Amino acid sequence: MTDIVIVNWNSGEYLFKCVQSIFRSTNKSFVNKVFIIDNNSSDGSLEKINHNTQIEIIKNPENRGFSKACNQGFQRCTAEYVLLLNPDTQLHPTTLSDCISFMHDRYDVDILGCQLLDDNGNITSSCSRFPKPARFFSDALGLAKIAPSVFKPALLMTDWSHKESRKVDQVMGAFMFIRKNIFDKTGYFDERFFVYYEELDFSKRLAETGGITFFNPEIKTIHSGHGTTANVKSFSLFLNLRSRLQYASKHFTKMGYFTVWICTFCIEPVTRNIFLLLQGNLKQMGQVFKSYLLLLKNKSIKA
């Protein structure tokens, strides 16, 4: 059986469609409980949910961030497996049965990811590698965009087709099928990450204990990819940059952290705006400026 944790923040119709896919007849029998942690949504997305005994909704009085909300759900889970699921996903008819069957056969796998398809059925990149300071440096210079055949991105594995099964460093938290007992080894998400990099940090800690994360493209889920933080782009970029610095502070040497700091504050603002200028996207340049202004004003950038 599986417990499912969904963090909701103004997800609109996506949350309704997600829950519908969970309770279609072929998936329902594999569900123990669905925990919807709502971070003070104001769009009425919760009102569309058809309540039943398998759904538990936890309403936070403010937006507590993704990590804290996930942990609220994780701590309530009692099933053998926990599925962390984004509200903008929809399970295929056999998604849960396929995951459970695979995990029963592969006792060495601790976290399982599946192939995520967009609304048009196209495969999307959903696996990441553990970053290194040098790759953040090449990303800051835009080298992965200019010469993708030579330079690999620091994180998201856009250089790989996602068509083969393989061990990976991290699978996207939009769909993360987890053995519940690994929380005993790793603890829960680090709540100092408000959003972004918390799954990477969690996977890194798991790997350091010898745990395995695996990607299986034979199992599929729709991921529309319309994250709610995308609606506030400048704030979203600020949160991403801050979490990057927190991750670097936690997992890199002092020199590695300094490299990421230089990339973040000195190099990347220039290259981001050059690319946007070449694209004629002046409005987005304003968003970037706001993001870095927020980052400069923020004092809590270390983990």
C-alpha positions in Angstrom: 0.0 0.0 0.0 1.0 3.6 -0.6 0.5 6.9 1.2 0.6 9.9 -1.1 1.7 13.4 -0.1 0.7 16.4 -2.2 1.7 19.9 -1.3 -0.8 22.5 -2.6 -0.5 26.2 -3.1 -3.0 27.7 -5.5 -2.9 24.8 -7.9 -6.3 25.4 -9.3 -7.8 22.7 -11.5 -4.5 20.7 -11.5 -5.1 19.5 -7.9 -8.6 18.2 -8.8 -7.3 16.3 -11.9 -4.4 14.9 -9.8 -6.7 13.5 -7.1 -9.1 12.1 -9.8 -6.2 10.2 -11.3 -5.3 8.7 -7.9 -8.8 7.4 -7.2 -9.5 5.9 -10.6 -10.4 2.3 -10.1 -7.0 0.9 -11.2 -5.0 3.0 -8.7 -7.4 3.3 -5.8 -6.8 -0.2 -4.5 -3.1 0.5 -3.9 -3.8 3.8 -2.0 -3.8 3.9 1.8 -4.1 7.6 2.5 -3.7 10.8 0.5 -2.4 13.7 2.5 -2.9 17.1 1.0 -0.9 19.8 2.7 -2.3 23.2 1.8 0.0 26.2 2.2 -2.7 28.8 2.7 -4.1 28.7 -0.9 -6.5 31.5 -1.9 -7.7 30.1 -5.2 -10.4 27.7 -4.0 -8.5 24.7 -5.2 -9.4 22.7 -2.1 -13.1 23.3 -2.6 -13.2 21.1 -5.7 -11.8 18.0 -4.0 -14.4 15.3 -3.4 -13.7 14.3 0.2 -13.5 10.7 1.3 -12.1 8.7 4.2 -8.8 8.2 2.4 -8.1 11.9 2.0 -6.8 14.0 4.8 -6.3 17.8 4.3 -4.0 19.8 6.5 -4.5 23.5 6.1 -1.6 25.7 7.1 -2.4 29.3 8.2 0.5 30.6 6.1 2.8 29.4 3.3 5.3 27.3 5.3 7.3 26.3 2.3 7.6 23.0 0.4 10.0 21.2 2.7 8.0 21.8 5.9 4.7 20.9 4.2 6.2 17.7 2.8 7.4 16.8 6.3 4.0 17.4 7.7 2.7 14.7 5.3 5.7 12.3 5.7 5.2 12.3 9.5 1.6 11.1 9.0 2.4 8.3 6.6 2.1 4.7 7.8 2.2 2.7 4.6 5.2 0.8 3.3 5.6 3.3 0.5 5.3 7.0 0.3 4.7 8.8 -3.0 5.6 12.5 -3.1 3.4 13.9 -5.9 3.0 17.4 -7.4 -0.5 18.7 -7.8 0.1 19.3 -11.5 0.6 15.5 -12.2 -1.8 12.8 -13.3 -1.1 9.1 -12.7 -1.5 6.7 -15.5 -3.9 3.8 -14.9 -1.1 1.3 -13.8 1.3 3.8 -12.2 0.9 2.7 -8.6 0.8 -1.1 -9.3 3.9 -0.8 -11.6 5.8 1.1 -8.9 4.9 -1.4 -6.1 5.7 -4.4 -8.4 9.1 -2.9 -9.3 10.0 -2.1 -5.7 9.0 -5.6 -4.6 11.4 -7.0 -7.1 14.2 -4.5 -6.4 14.9 -4.4 -2.7 18.1 -2.5 -3.3 16.2 0.5 -4.6 15.1 3.2 -2.1 13.6 5.9 -4.3 12.0 5.3 -7.7 11.3 7.8 -10.4 9.2 7.4 -13.5 9.1 8.9 -17.0 7.3 12.2 -16.8 5.3 13.3 -19.9 4.0 16.7 -20.7 0.5 17.4 -21.7 1.4 16.6 -25.3 3.0 13.2 -24.4 6.6 14.4 -24.8 9.2 13.1 -22.4 10.5 15.8 -20.0 13.8 15.8 -18.2 13.2 14.8 -14.6 16.5 13.5 -13.2 19.4 15.5 -11.8 23.0 14.9 -11.0 24.7 15.9 -7.8 26.3 19.3 -8.7 29.9 20.3 -8.5 31.2 23.9 -8.1 32.9 23.7 -11.6 29.6 22.9 -13.2 27.9 25.8 -11.5 30.7 27.9 -12.9 30.1 26.7 -16.5 26.4 27.1 -16.1 26.9 30.7 -14.9 28.8 31.4 -18.1 26.0 29.8 -20.1 28.3 27.2 -21.6 25.7 24.4 -21.4 23.5 26.5 -23.6 26.2 27.5 -26.0 27.9 24.1 -26.4 25.5 21.5 -24.9 27.5 18.6 -26.5 30.6 19.6 -24.5 29.3 21.1 -21.3 26.8 19.2 -19.1 24.3 21.3 -17.0 25.1 21.4 -13.3 21.8 19.8 -12.3 19.0 18.7 -14.6 20.1 16.0 -17.0 18.8 17.6 -20.2 21.7 15.9 -22.0 20.1 12.5 -21.5 17.1 11.1 -23.3 15.3 9.6 -20.2 14.4 6.6 -22.3 16.6 4.0 -20.4 16.4 2.5 -16.9 19.4 3.5 -14.8 20.6 4.5 -11.4 20.5 8.3 -11.0 21.5 10.8 -8.3 18.1 12.4 -7.9 14.6 12.1 -9.4 12.3 15.2 -9.5 10.1 15.6 -6.4 7.1 15.9 -8.8 7.1 12.1 -8.6 9.2 10.5 -6.0 8.2 6.9 -4.9 9.9 6.3 -1.6 10.4 3.3 0.8 9.1 4.7 4.1 11.8 3.1 6.1 14.5 5.2 4.5 13.3 8.1 6.6 14.9 6.2 9.6 18.3 6.6 7.9 18.1 10.0 6.4 15.5 11.9 8.4 13.0 14.1 6.5 13.6 17.0 4.2 15.8 19.8 5.6 13.3 22.5 6.4 15.9 25.3 6.0 15.3 24.9 2.2 12.0 26.8 1.8 11.6 25.4 -1.7 14.1 24.0 -4.4 17.1 21.8 -3.6 15.4 20.0 -0.7 14.9 16.8 -2.8 18.5 17.1 -4.0 19.8 17.4 -0.4 17.6 14.5 0.7 18.9 12.3 -2.2 22.5 13.3 -1.4 22.1 12.3 2.2 20.5 9.0 1.1 23.4 8.3 -1.3 25.9 8.9 1.5 24.3 6.1 3.5 24.6 3.8 0.4 21.0 4.3 -0.7 20.0 4.0 -4.3 17.7 6.2 -6.5 16.5 4.6 -9.7 14.7 5.8 -12.8 12.3 3.5 -14.7 10.9 4.9 -18.0 8.5 2.0 -18.3 6.4 3.6 -15.6 4.8 6.8 -16.7 3.0 9.9 -15.3 1.7 13.1 -16.8 3.5 16.2 -15.4 2.0 19.4 -16.8 5.0 21.3 -15.4 3.0 24.4 -14.3 4.5 24.9 -10.9 2.8 27.4 -8.8 5.9 29.4 -8.0 6.2 30.0 -11.8 3.4 32.5 -11.4 5.7 34.8 -9.4 8.9 34.5 -11.5 11.1 37.0 -9.7 10.3 35.5 -6.3 10.7 32.0 -7.7 14.2 32.8 -9.0 15.2 34.4 -5.7 14.1 31.2 -3.8 16.1 29.0 -6.3 19.2 31.1 -6.0 19.0 31.2 -2.2 18.5 27.4 -2.0 21.5 26.9 -4.3 23.7 28.9 -1.9 22.3 27.0 1.0 23.1 23.7 -0.7 26.6 24.8 -1.6 27.2 25.9 2.0 26.0 22.6 3.3 27.7 20.2 0.9 30.7 22.0 -0.6 34.1 23.1 0.8 34.6 26.7 1.7 36.3 27.2 -1.7 33.4 25.5 -3.4 30.9 27.6 -1.7 32.9 30.8 -2.6 32.9 29.6 -6.2 29.1 29.3 -6.2 28.8 32.7 -4.4 30.9 34.4 -7.1 28.9 32.7 -9.9 25.6 33.7 -8.3 26.3 37.3 -7.5 28.9 38.4 -10.0 28.8 36.3 -13.2 25.2 35.0 -13.6 23.4 38.3 -13.4 25.4 39.5 -16.3 25.0 36.4 -18.5 21.3 36.0 -17.7 20.6 39.5 -18.9 22.8 39.1 -22.0 20.8 36.0 -23.1 17.5 37.8 -22.3 18.7 40.9 -24.2 19.6 38.7 -27.3 16.1 37.2 -27.0 14.5 40.7 -26.8 12.9 39.8 -23.5 13.2 43.1 -21.6 10.3 42.3 -19.3 12.1 39.2 -18.0 15.3 41.3 -17.4 13.3 43.3 -14.9 12.2 40.1 -13.1 15.9 39.0 -12.9 16.8 42.4 -11.4 14.1 42.0 -8.7 15.3 38.5 -7.9 18.8 39.6 -7.2 17.7 42.6 -5.2 15.7 40.2 -3.0 18.8 38.0 -2.7 21.0 40.9 -1.7 18.5 42.0 0.9 18.2 38.5 2.3 20.6 37.6 5.1 19.8 33.9 5.6 21.6 32.4 2.6 23.7 29.8 4.5 22.4 26.3 5.5 
